[in-house]
Amino acid sequence: MDRAEIHGTQLEVRHIPGPSRLAPLVFLHEGLGSVSMWSQRDRDWPEELCKATGRAGWLYSRRGYGQSDPIPDVRGTPRMNGFWHEGRHEPDYMHREALDVLPELLQAIGVDTPSILVGHSDGATIALLYASRHPVTACIAIAPHVFVEDISVRSIELAREAYLADPSERGLRHRLSRHHRDVDNAFWQWNDIWLSAGFRGFDIRKECAAIRSPLLAIQGRDDEYGSLEQIHQIGQNALNSHIVEIPDCGHSPHRDQPALLTQAVAGFLEKLEAPT
């Protein structure tokens, strides 16, 4: 299966086969990510993690990302059209993804048992929000955003400048276009909401306190999109949480330190399965 239809919208899906007796890994990508962007620099990190943990995996591109259908009028007036939200994102866009879209996606791909969510950046926030309302076998939050920091806003402003400044093959827009059917749809849905005044109050620490499933929060010590206070706040609010800081690592541990990330996640899941 390379597509899943959710209320008339086609989402790109990738399946990594594995044994059915263990909960599968469901990968949730970052704010500019996609199915293909999980695997770069000659490494297929999701497949490596699936092999290391002996599990199947599922990846999907959110609407407007990768090869999924775009968001209509992505920079226009925010509005609902049936199930889907159109126009510019609103501050609750990750809540909508976690609580409305993800349950439908899991049903469409046939994941009917509690899975292991593996989210990065925006995807990690979505994983946390889902786990605050639904049972999961475990939640792996990589470089999550649980509240908005100045460091995040500054880096996203720099990303906007880079996206607009260099039209060459070395520029950010061209590099992203290799992974997105509609690169402007992918970029602006993320950039516009993060730089909006209304999003500065985004804060899900209360939701984290509702998570009862095992939770691993991981972040690089040199993360340019958030301070380590992000995962420390998760540790203070979620009772069943474990915190890992990765040295010499920026916002994307699966690219900067894939071996250390795999070791941390596999070790965490192995302890969950160990007899007590």
C-alpha positions in Angstrom: 0.0 0.0 0.0 1.4 3.4 -1.0 -1.8 5.4 -0.5 -4.4 5.8 2.2 -7.7 7.7 1.5 -9.0 9.8 4.4 -12.3 11.5 3.6 -11.5 11.9 -0.1 -7.9 13.0 0.5 -5.0 10.7 -0.6 -2.1 10.4 1.8 1.3 8.9 0.9 2.0 5.8 2.9 5.0 3.4 3.2 5.0 0.0 4.9 8.0 -1.7 6.3 7.1 -5.4 6.8 7.8 -7.1 10.1 6.3 -9.6 12.6 2.7 -9.0 13.5 3.0 -10.2 17.1 4.6 -7.0 18.2 3.1 -3.5 18.1 4.3 -1.7 14.9 6.2 1.5 14.8 4.3 4.5 13.3 6.6 7.3 12.2 5.3 10.9 12.3 7.5 13.4 10.4 8.7 16.9 11.1 7.2 20.2 10.0 9.0 20.1 6.6 9.2 16.3 6.5 7.7 13.5 4.4 8.0 9.8 4.0 11.2 10.2 1.9 12.8 12.7 4.2 13.1 10.1 7.0 15.8 8.4 4.9 18.7 10.5 3.7 22.5 10.4 3.4 22.3 6.8 2.2 20.6 5.7 5.5 17.1 4.4 5.8 16.7 5.1 9.5 13.1 3.8 9.9 14.1 0.5 8.4 17.2 0.3 10.6 15.0 0.9 13.7 12.4 -1.7 12.6 15.2 -4.2 12.2 16.8 -3.3 15.5 13.5 -3.7 17.3 12.1 -6.6 15.3 8.9 -4.7 14.4 7.0 -3.6 11.3 6.8 0.1 10.5 4.4 2.5 8.9 5.3 6.0 7.6 2.9 8.6 6.1 3.2 12.1 4.7 0.7 14.5 6.2 -1.6 16.4 3.8 0.4 18.9 1.8 3.7 17.0 2.3 5.6 14.5 0.2 3.3 12.9 -2.4 0.1 13.5 -0.4 -2.7 15.7 -1.7 -2.1 19.4 -1.1 -4.1 21.7 1.2 -6.4 23.9 -0.8 -5.6 27.6 -0.7 -2.8 26.9 1.9 -2.2 30.7 2.6 -5.9 31.7 2.4 -8.6 32.3 5.0 -8.7 29.4 7.6 -12.0 27.4 7.3 -13.4 23.9 7.6 -14.6 21.9 4.6 -16.3 18.9 6.0 -13.7 16.7 7.8 -10.7 18.7 6.5 -9.3 22.2 7.4 -8.4 24.4 4.5 -6.5 27.7 4.1 -3.8 28.7 6.6 -3.2 26.5 9.6 -4.6 27.7 12.9 -2.9 27.3 16.3 -4.7 23.9 16.9 -3.4 22.3 13.7 -1.3 19.7 15.5 -4.3 18.9 17.8 -6.4 18.3 14.6 -3.7 16.0 13.1 -3.4 14.0 16.4 -7.0 13.7 17.4 -8.8 13.7 14.0 -6.5 12.6 11.2 -4.2 10.1 12.9 -7.0 7.9 14.2 -8.5 7.7 10.8 -5.1 7.0 9.2 -4.4 4.1 11.6 -7.8 2.6 10.8 -7.2 3.0 7.0 -3.9 1.2 7.2 -5.2 -1.6 9.4 -3.4 -0.7 12.6 -6.1 -1.7 15.1 -3.9 -2.3 18.2 -2.0 0.2 20.3 1.1 1.1 18.2 4.4 2.7 19.1 4.4 6.3 17.9 7.8 7.6 16.7 7.5 11.3 16.1 10.1 14.0 15.2 9.6 17.7 15.8 6.0 18.6 14.8 5.5 14.9 14.5 6.7 14.3 18.1 4.2 16.9 19.3 1.4 15.2 17.4 2.5 11.9 19.0 2.3 13.4 22.4 -1.1 14.8 21.8 -2.4 11.5 20.5 -0.9 9.6 23.5 -2.6 12.1 25.8 -6.0 10.8 24.6 -5.4 7.3 23.3 -3.6 4.2 24.7 -0.3 3.5 22.9 2.3 0.8 23.6 4.8 3.6 23.8 5.4 7.1 22.6 8.9 8.2 21.3 9.1 12.0 21.0 12.2 13.1 19.2 13.0 16.9 19.4 9.3 17.7 20.4 7.8 21.1 20.8 5.6 21.4 23.9 5.7 25.2 24.1 6.9 28.0 21.8 10.4 29.4 22.4 12.2 32.4 20.9 15.0 30.1 19.6 12.3 28.2 17.6 10.9 31.3 16.1 14.3 32.7 15.2 15.3 29.5 13.4 12.0 29.4 11.5 12.5 33.0 10.5 15.9 32.1 9.1 14.3 29.2 7.3 11.9 31.6 5.6 14.8 33.8 4.5 16.7 30.9 3.1 13.6 29.6 1.3 13.1 32.9 -0.4 16.7 33.9 -1.0 18.4 31.2 -3.1 16.6 29.8 -6.2 19.6 27.7 -7.2 19.9 24.0 -6.9 21.8 24.5 -3.6 18.9 26.6 -2.1 16.5 25.3 0.5 13.4 25.5 -1.8 15.1 23.3 -4.5 16.4 20.8 -1.9 12.9 20.5 -0.4 11.3 20.1 -3.8 13.0 16.7 -4.2 10.7 15.4 -1.4 7.4 17.3 -1.9 5.0 17.2 -4.8 4.0 20.8 -4.0 6.9 22.3 -2.2 5.2 25.7 -1.5 2.3 23.9 0.0 4.6 22.0 2.4 6.7 25.0 3.3 4.1 27.7 3.9 1.6 25.6 5.9 4.4 25.1 8.4 6.2 28.5 8.3 3.1 30.7 8.3 1.6 29.3 11.5 4.8 29.1 13.4 5.5 32.8 12.7 2.0 33.9 13.5 1.2 35.9 16.6 -1.6 33.5 17.5 0.7 30.6 17.8 3.0 32.1 20.4 0.7 30.8 23.2 0.9 27.2 22.0 1.5 25.0 25.0 0.7 21.3 25.6 2.4 20.7 29.0 -1.0 20.0 30.5 -1.7 17.4 27.8 1.6 15.7 28.5 0.5 15.3 32.1 -2.4 13.1 30.9 0.0 10.6 29.2 0.0 7.3 31.0 1.8 5.2 28.4 5.6 4.7 28.5 7.2 7.8 27.0 10.7 8.4 25.7 11.7 12.1 25.0 14.9 12.6 23.1 16.7 15.7 22.0 20.1 16.8 20.6 22.0 19.1 22.9 22.7 21.4 20.0 19.1 21.6 18.8 18.7 24.8 16.9 14.9 24.7 17.0 14.4 24.3 20.8 16.2 24.3 24.1 16.5 21.2 26.3 13.8 22.6 28.4 11.3 21.0 25.9 12.1 17.5 27.0 12.8 18.5 30.6 9.2 19.9 30.8 7.9 16.6 29.5 9.9 14.8 32.2 8.3 17.1 34.9 4.8 16.7 33.6 4.5 13.1 32.3 4.8 10.5 35.1 6.0 7.5 33.0 8.6 9.4 31.0 12.3 8.8 30.3 14.6 11.6 29.1 17.6 11.3 26.8 20.0 14.1 25.7 22.2 13.2 22.7 25.6 15.0 22.4 27.0 16.5 19.2 23.5 16.5 17.8 21.1 19.2 16.4 17.4 19.1 15.7 17.4 15.9 13.7 19.0 13.0 15.7 18.1 10.5 13.0 20.4 12.4 10.6 23.0 13.6 13.1 23.4 10.6 15.4 21.3 7.8 13.9 23.3 5.0 15.7 22.9 6.6 19.1 19.2 7.3 18.4 18.5 3.7 17.4 20.4 2.5 20.5 18.3 4.7 22.8 15.0 3.8 21.2 15.7 0.0 20.9 17.0 -0.1 24.5 13.9 1.7 25.8 11.6 -0.7 24.0 13.6 -3.7 25.1 13.1 -2.8 28.7 9.4 -2.5 28.2 9.3 -6.1 27.1 11.7 -7.4 29.8 10.0 -9.7 32.4 9.4 -8.2 35.8 
